[in-house]
């Protein structure tokens, strides 16, 4: 495959290979220190970022290559120049492109018009790089993936939830979603159907379940996961209304007690203490959020090497 746009479109083998290579690169970074010598990554940003920019740029540097940061707000992209022309121009200069854009359709257009690999580094529909590093982190903590249960609670109508659904379904991880019965906060049925279809194609069949009760969602989970209640596209004046609906799904110590004693807590960050989770959880002994953050670096190194045919 040339691009990574969505985990829906990859194979189980692709995900597992990328995770295993990420773990190897993490353990033996010097082995790969010059593997992308004279290669250039173009990083196109329409949405703000800390982890995405730093992890991709550092990753490319540690592989011996170079990364260029391109801010859409100071560019002609979408104004004087089309996505298609941007793709056709950029492919003449660089070896690989990652894009953090508002709309998946724009990322798809980049990939369809560029001859070099394109990575969706976050869009309104997908966050595949995050979930690759999440799966790597879970594998490191439990030594396995198949048969585990991941509970995601809170706002389930977002890109992280959707990529988790796709990724878990590929690998035989049971996924339980806990969210209000509200169109703005519950997952689209088409994504649930996609995840169930992916699970049905794999021998390690995973269960995909949606609950409107946080305790039921978290019960006996190996992993409890949450994310921001205020994604970038949500206006600030919606904060109070969303808080009222989502507070019953806040991950606190009482809710964590319904998961397995060995359960871990995950959040792809940034984390707002006192909102989607309490400080005692995100800073507590079950939290592996900074392991997740570190693994963005390693998983994305493996991903770039895979798309560039280096592994």
Secondary structure, DSSP 8 states (H G I E B T S, - for coil): ---BS-GGGS-HHHHHHHHHHHHHHHH-GGGGTTTTTT-EEEEEESS--SHHHHHHHHHHHHTT-EEEEEEGGGS-BTTTB-HHHHHHHHTTT-SEEEEE-S-HHHHHHHHHH-SSEEEEEE-SS--HHHHHHHHHHHHHHHS--TT-EEEEES--SSHHHHHHHHHHHHHT-EEEEE--S-TTTS--HHHHHHHHHHHHHSSS---EEEES-HHHHHTT-SEEEE--SS-TTS-GGGHHHHHHHHGGG-B-HHHHTTS-TT-EEEE-S---BTTTB-HHHHTSTTB-HHHHHHHHHHHHHHHHHHHTT--
